[in-house]
Amino acid sequence: MGKLWIFGDSFTNAPLEKRMLVNDLVFIEETKKDFSMTWQSLLCQKLGLSEICNHGMPGIGLDYIQWRYVQERSDIDKENDVIIIGHTMPARRWFIQKSPELSNFINFIKTDSTLNVEYLKKMTARHDPETRQKSLYQAEAARQYVINIADPVMEELYGVSVLAYFNMQQHEGYQIINIPIYENSEVTKWNNNFNSIGNLNSVSANEWQSEKRDEQSLWTAFMDICGGADGRVNHLIMDNHTILADKLFKTITENETLDLTTGFISNIVNATSYDSKYDVYKMKQVP
């Protein structure tokens, strides 16, 4: 029996446990939860695969995703294994070597372009003193990159180059499904053998209840309700996990178009329903 390999960001990682939490999050409740209905588990069952090898991690960039895939590739069985690659924002970059989860610059570079040193110290608290100091130097290099080098068009082209690598891996016989987590306007086709429409971030954003359905209104609803500490598993309500697993199964087995624009439940999560039903993790951010 084959395995299901998963590489990506917080839309793909295994259900969070206490040991997996980054230093600015804690669980409010420590109750045992049933995660058998996540899209990863459901897809593994539908495909009749033996286990899930999940290398997804919140906050990482495409460079770490590609690097991790290369590290694991020798253990992947071309004939029997299925591989999911979640393509995150190409603007994320892996500057802080020992903390790939700190690839989203907005988390540690302030709006005035200075480093959020206190946040970085908190997030690198597990490092030894020498590594921690090196991480701060690397964060400063990231800040200089953002201020003086980063360019939106070049970032999207970088995302295309990473996609081209995984398209090449598809040609070489690896059973890869590239999932667009975020939109990349430079990509015309995500996979060789089937089409995809939309992106997973839009599925997530559209779950929030708001009279206005534009991107800014949905982001405001998200922040007003959960304050950025998203308690949904992989940023999706569990009903949409089931729908995503069904769509992926049909894509893998029938080369059906992976349509991420229709068929999902939307405009449903408000403050009341979030607290009572959809906040699975029950997390809070540490000041």
PyMOL commands that set and color helices and strands:
alter all, ss='L'
color gray80, all
select helices_A, chain A and resi 18-20+39-47+62-75+100-102+105-107+117-123+129-148+152-171+200-205+215-226+233-235+238-254+271-278
alter helices_A, ss='H'
color red, helices_A
select strands_A, chain A and resi 3-7+25-27+51-54+82-87+175-180+196-197+258-259+283-285
alter strands_A, ss='S'
color yellow, strands_A
deselect
rebuild
show_as cartoon
